[in-house]
Amino acid sequence: MKWSKKMSSNELPAWYALYTMPQCEKKVARLLLRYRIEFYLPLVRKQRKWSDRIKLVDFPLFPGYVFVLIPFYTKRYAVLNLPGALKFVEIEGRPASVQEEEMDSLRMIVSAAQDVQAHPEKNFPVGQKVIVRSGALKGVRGEIVKIKNQVRLFVKLEDCGLYASAEIDAADVEKLD
């Protein structure tokens, strides 16, 4: 048997979407932190009202998912054995990795997302592919999916079919051909 000095692409760390039990994303993230496995759990802050108070609570942007950076074939069982972890997202029976650029775009959106009034004189049809040319989300590519006095930019993580969105000023967006 001849071994190659070059590591297979499966042995290099890559981002994977891990499906968790309902409402176990934070628990799984704490366990990943304890075992020193790099992860990303995008959270969004929402207002929740109880009978006696209103509080801001962090919720997962993608309920049921945590992203992990692992060499898949050597670390997958360590991740899947965590309480609350169910399975990795697969496409055609193979683990679906998420590109580093998509993870960077997701991090930018989560860290800089804010509602900004758009300029109605800009006319972006629904489905138009765009790129953000200025502002906190500069360089992020996406598709316009809704216009209602604002431009909502959705960035699709193509490998696992998840979406993230941020409302941005239309002056910061440019059409792609």
Stockholm file with secondary structure:
# STOCKHOLM 1.0

chainA/1-177         MKWSKKMSSNELPAWYALYTMPQCEKKVARLLLRYRIEFYLPLVRKQRKWSDRIKLVDFPLFPGYVFVLIPFYTKRYAVLNLPGALKFVEIEGRPASVQEEEMDSLRMIVSAAQDVQAHPEKNFPVGQKVIVRSGALKGVRGEIVKIKNQVRLFVKLEDCGLYASAEIDAADVEKLD
#=GR chainA/1-177 SS CCCCSSCCTTTSCEEEEEEESTTCHHHHHHHHHHTTCCEECCEEEEEEECSSCEEEEEEESSTTEEEEEECHHHHHHHHHTSTTEEEECEETTEECEECHHHHHHHHHHHHHCCCCCCCTTSCCCTTCEEEECSSTTTTCEEEEEEESSSEEEEEEETTTTEEEEEEECGGGEEECC
#=GC SS_cons         CCCCSSCCTTTSCEEEEEEESTTCHHHHHHHHHHTTCCEECCEEEEEEECSSCEEEEEEESSTTEEEEEECHHHHHHHHHTSTTEEEECEETTEECEECHHHHHHHHHHHHHCCCCCCCTTSCCCTTCEEEECSSTTTTCEEEEEEESSSEEEEEEETTTTEEEEEEECGGGEEECC
//
